[in-house]
Amino acid sequence: TMAEEFEGMPGIVAIRIDDRLIHGQVVAYWSNSLKLTRIMVANDDVAADDMRKSVLRMAAPAGIKTSIIPVERAAKQILEGKYAGQRVFLIVNKPADMIRLMDLGLPIKTINIGNMGGKDDTKPIKKYVNVTDEQEQQFRDLLAKGVEITTQLVPQDPVTHLTDYLK
């Protein structure tokens, strides 16, 4: 079923952690499945980098608006109801920013993890999801706050839950 908007966050229909932020093919699948009208990237570094912003905008599917803004502004604008009546996919690239959004007042109850690529200091917890020790703890903190965390790269994949992969 098509996601309904989240309570207390008008217009937001999905919230995701993906280290590539807007990733062409993946985002196209979600855009179709969720009938998105906007993709919002909440990321301080990217919001301040015009080059990275333009690259991400080019990766967004045709006809989908983009907002690439700092985390604090994202929280404020969502809480103000700026996106009411839209269908917005909110994407951050790390669990720390998800915690920040909650600390800024967003009533986040469920998030999806897409891709978190492997790096030297990460370990795989499932295919496509590699975390540092600190990120693993941040995910545990989110789970402890009652957030449901699903791990699904594309909508066609079966829904799995992060709790099943954390030992």
DAJOZI-V59525 format. One record per residue. RES is the residue in one small letter. PHI is phi in whole degrees, -180 to 180 (999 if undefined). PSI is psi in whole degrees, -180 to 180 (NA if undefined). Layout:
res=RES phi=PHI psi=PSI
res=RES phi=PHI psi=PSI
This chain:
res=t phi=999 psi=151
res=m phi=-71 psi=135
res=a phi=-62 psi=140
res=e phi=-90 psi=159
res=e phi=-67 psi=153
res=f phi=-78 psi=139
res=e phi=-59 psi=133
res=g phi=81 psi=-2
res=m phi=-134 psi=74
res=p phi=-54 psi=129
res=g phi=92 psi=-18
res=i phi=-83 psi=122
res=v phi=-112 psi=-14
res=a phi=-159 psi=147
res=i phi=-132 psi=129
res=r phi=-138 psi=149
res=i phi=-109 psi=122
res=d phi=-149 psi=124
res=d phi=-70 psi=-15
res=r phi=-92 psi=-2
res=l phi=60 psi=-103
res=i phi=-94 psi=111
res=h phi=-118 psi=114
res=g phi=-32 psi=-73
res=q phi=-64 psi=-43
res=v phi=-61 psi=-46
res=v phi=-67 psi=-34
res=a phi=-61 psi=-43
res=y phi=-60 psi=-48
res=w phi=-66 psi=-38
res=s phi=-59 psi=-45
res=n phi=-67 psi=-48
res=s phi=-63 psi=-41
res=l phi=-99 psi=0
res=k phi=53 psi=51
res=l phi=-69 psi=149
res=t phi=-113 psi=-18
res=r phi=-151 psi=144
res=i phi=-114 psi=127
res=m phi=-113 psi=123
res=v phi=-103 psi=121
res=a phi=-105 psi=104
res=n phi=-160 psi=120
res=d phi=-64 psi=-45
res=d phi=-65 psi=-47
res=v phi=-67 psi=-37
res=a phi=-61 psi=-27
res=a phi=-95 psi=5
res=d phi=-123 psi=100
res=d phi=-60 psi=-36
res=m phi=-64 psi=-50
res=r phi=-64 psi=-36
res=k phi=-61 psi=-45
res=s phi=-69 psi=-34
res=v phi=-64 psi=-44
res=l phi=-66 psi=-40
res=r phi=-61 psi=-38
res=m phi=-67 psi=-26
res=a phi=-81 psi=-13
res=a phi=-75 psi=142
res=p phi=-61 psi=151
res=a phi=-56 psi=139
res=g phi=83 psi=0
res=i phi=-106 psi=125
res=k phi=-73 psi=157
res=t phi=-127 psi=145
res=s phi=-128 psi=122
res=i phi=-123 psi=98
res=i phi=-138 psi=161
res=p phi=-63 psi=155
res=v phi=-56 psi=-47
res=e phi=-63 psi=-42
res=r phi=-67 psi=-37
res=a phi=-59 psi=-50
res=a phi=-60 psi=-46
res=k phi=-62 psi=-48
res=q phi=-68 psi=-36
res=i phi=-66 psi=-46
res=l phi=-66 psi=-30
res=e phi=-75 psi=-9
res=g phi=82 psi=19
res=k phi=-60 psi=-26
res=y phi=-106 psi=11
res=a phi=-55 psi=136
res=g phi=86 psi=-7
res=q phi=-100 psi=177
res=r phi=-126 psi=99
res=v phi=-110 psi=133
res=f phi=-102 psi=113
res=l phi=-95 psi=124
res=i phi=-125 psi=132
res=v phi=-122 psi=167
res=n phi=-108 psi=4
res=k phi=-158 psi=151
res=p phi=-62 psi=-28
res=a phi=-58 psi=-38
res=d phi=-73 psi=-28
res=m phi=-66 psi=-42
res=i phi=-64 psi=-42
res=r phi=-59 psi=-44
res=l phi=-59 psi=-40
res=m phi=-68 psi=-41
res=d phi=-64 psi=-28
res=l phi=-85 psi=3
res=g phi=111 psi=-2
res=l phi=-74 psi=129
res=p phi=-84 psi=68
res=i phi=-78 psi=125
res=k phi=-113 psi=-27
res=t phi=-147 psi=135
res=i phi=-134 psi=161
res=n phi=-118 psi=137
res=i phi=-102 psi=127
res=g phi=-95 psi=-108
res=n phi=-102 psi=131
res=m phi=-130 psi=103
res=g phi=-68 psi=155
res=g phi=-77 psi=137
res=k phi=-133 psi=178
res=d phi=-56 psi=-38
res=d phi=-98 psi=14
res=t phi=-111 psi=162
res=k phi=-128 psi=148
res=p phi=-76 psi=134
res=i phi=-106 psi=-21
res=k phi=-163 psi=174
res=k phi=-56 psi=133
res=y phi=76 psi=-7
res=v phi=-121 psi=107
res=n phi=-121 psi=133
res=v phi=-132 psi=152
res=t phi=-80 psi=168
res=d phi=-59 psi=-41
res=e phi=-64 psi=-43
res=q phi=-66 psi=-38
res=e phi=-60 psi=-42
res=q phi=-65 psi=-39
res=q phi=-64 psi=-39
res=f phi=-64 psi=-41
res=r phi=-63 psi=-38
res=d phi=-64 psi=-42
res=l phi=-63 psi=-44
res=l phi=-61 psi=-40
res=a phi=-66 psi=-27
res=k phi=-81 psi=1
res=g phi=90 psi=12
res=v phi=-79 psi=130
res=e phi=-83 psi=128
res=i phi=-119 psi=112
res=t phi=-99 psi=155
res=t phi=-124 psi=107
res=q phi=-150 psi=117
res=l phi=-73 psi=-48
res=v phi=-132 psi=159
res=p phi=-59 psi=-26
res=q phi=-71 psi=-20
res=d phi=-70 psi=149
res=p phi=-63 psi=146
res=v phi=-75 psi=123
res=t phi=-121 psi=163
res=h phi=-117 psi=137
res=l phi=-57 psi=-35
res=t phi=-56 psi=-30
res=d phi=-72 psi=-16
res=y phi=-108 psi=-16
res=l phi=-86 psi=119
res=k phi=-77 psi=NA
